Each structure stands twice: as C-alpha cells, then as structure tokens.
C-alpha cells in the first residue's frame, strides 16, 4: 500500500515531530510511505518558543520529508494536494492538535478524498486547551474532510462523538458523487499514545544527577516539557512550600511566554533552595539524564487530553503523579504505575508526593511499568491505523 504522511517532520523539532518519525519508521517496514511537511508550520507571532527548528545539538530522526505546506498561504494548500496526489497514495495520514491547522490540512485532505484517497487523522487534541473564537467552526470544517480518526484518549473520543452526528449529516456535501457519508462511530478507534523509545538507554541515577549538577541525597521530583499555563506549574511550586528540604523539584523545559511570573512565585513562597531550574529547550540527548536522575515525574495539569511526557517517563520506567484531568488518568494506572491527584490544591499535591516516598512506591511502580510496555508499542499503533483503513474500505 502507498501511504502519504502529512505532518511535522524534520527540520521541525518537538514531540509531534518525534511521534511522526517513530510512526513513519514503523509504517515503512511493510508499506511504501512518503512524508510531507511544512515550509512554515507557525508564523513567528504564534510561536512563543525559541525556535521551531532542529538545532545542531538535537538528536533527531531525519525523515526525508518534502517541505510543501505553508499554513498561512492558501495557494500552498493546492500545491501540497497536487504534490501528494502525484505520489498516488491509497491512504493519507495526518495529525491534528489545534484548530489553527484546520484550513491548511482540511483543504489538502478534502482534495485528496475527492480523488479516491482515504484520509485518517491522529487526534492529539480536538477541543484546544486555550480556546479562541471560531475554534468550533474550524474543527467542524476539518472533521468533514476526513474518513477516520485515531483518538489517543477517552477525552478526545468523547469530544469526537459530540461532533460526529453533525459531521456525518453534512459530510455528503463534500464527497464525490455516489459516495456515502463516511463518518460514524465505527470510523474511529481509541488507541493510547505509544511509548517514546528513541532517547537511548537510562543512566545510573548518581551519574545522571552528577551530570546535571543535582544533589544525590534528595528526593528528586521532575516537572518536564514545554511550560504553558494549563500544565499547572504554579500548583507544583506552591506544593513545594509544603515539602521539607529533603526534596528537590527540577523544572526542565522551554517556557512558552515569560517565566517571570513563575520565578516570582518561587520567591514569594520561599522555595528557591528546593528548586533547580533548566528553563530552556531540552534536546533529545539530555532527556535520559533528567528521567534517570528523577524519582518521580509530576504532571499537575489543569486540563489535558493525553501527554507525551507520560510516555517518555514510562520509557525510563519512571512512575508518574498526575492530576485527574482529560486522559491522564487513563495513561497512569492509579496505585499501579503512579498516583492520581483529584484536586488542584497545592497541599494535596504535596501530600501525594510525600505518600509516594514514605510508602517506597518507586520500585513496585517501576516494575509494573516495565511489564506493560508491550501495550504501548509503535507496531501496535501502526496496526491500529492500518486496521482502521481496512474497515473504511468496506
């Protein structure tokens, strides 16, 4: 089968690009796959980080992707559709994580469908964490130009179900003559995010802490990834005030916006000595050190669908403490692979962190994670995509 994969690939960096590279490698084992990506993914004004692109220090899988799609240039939408059509794919795979991409990806998908290509999109999010006027209209536009979907959490599945009846009713308007509406509940599958396994081997904890300049004799709590308001870093900082000096909280990741408000909060609650800051993009070569140094990874999110951070932690058999929002509680089995926080109160988070260490849960949870790795394989995820394609053909 010929598969076109349109999404974020090298030279862009970040979790979406990492996901796509891993799935691409799995799909190409049995099929002919061509990658297509952006000439411009986000306008600079909409990208609050340092850079969207791979740097010389990044360790990346350099998928040979054709750069064709400019998200804010409508002329490129048709150029991209023609480029993909020249490959004559049986299936077009895309990824969707915010309504901003609906016009560009939706236009390409609609044109490919009219020419007989099936379209399946992997949904990271459907309704965005940070909502804007017009989001729902853009989401509807995009969904109507797809045949099927992979939802990676029950939260996304629930959101998708809300849209499906309307999408099915109107999908006939954009299908070629004689084709029947393609969107019913049987047109999607729920499949969890696979484990990110491309970072290399774990390190000895002492070695990792020495490499990062972290204390060997502290309980080390890790907050990792791009820092955005919905991820609840303020809750963790306030929780740190309820922890003793036996704890060290590591905050590692690039800030989307200005870190000054968090830095001020650290001063306000007087936890400077208990926090170690790495406020920058963490490239892939550094990831093993952070997750090997840590005793637990904490995700105090205020909203979520799923998180790739959980799957990085599980790659290193590192347990997770996460809030009960979105799909996080699906990814973290309570009292098996981690602990679930059912409030956003800093004191409750501090109590749960203390429970984790006082009850010595690390070893048991780590063993449980190791035993469950097979359920989160890239091979299994690729098979889910292909099985859905077969279902859509019937």
Secondary structure as UniProt FT lines:
FT   STRAND          2..6
FT   TURN            10..11
FT   HELIX           15..27
FT   TURN            28..30
FT   STRAND          32..40
FT   HELIX           44..46
FT   TURN            56..57
FT   STRAND          65..70
FT   TURN            71..72
FT   HELIX           74..87
FT   STRAND          91..96
FT   HELIX           99..101
FT   HELIX           102..114
FT   TURN            115..116
FT   STRAND          118..123
FT   TURN            133..134
FT   HELIX           135..143
FT   TURN            144..145
FT   STRAND          148..151
FT   HELIX           154..171
FT   HELIX           172..174
FT   TURN            177..178
FT   HELIX           185..187
FT   STRAND          188..190
FT   HELIX           205..212
FT   TURN            216..217
FT   STRAND          219..224
FT   HELIX           229..231
FT   HELIX           233..240
FT   TURN            241..242
FT   TURN            245..246
FT   STRAND          247..252
FT   HELIX           260..268
FT   TURN            269..270
FT   HELIX           272..274
FT   STRAND          275..278
FT   HELIX           284..293
FT   STRAND          296..299
FT   HELIX           308..315
FT   TURN            316..317
FT   STRAND          320..323
FT   TURN            326..327
FT   HELIX           328..331
FT   TURN            335..337
FT   STRAND          338..341
FT   HELIX           346..358
FT   TURN            359..360
FT   HELIX           362..371
FT   HELIX           373..376
FT   HELIX           378..393
//
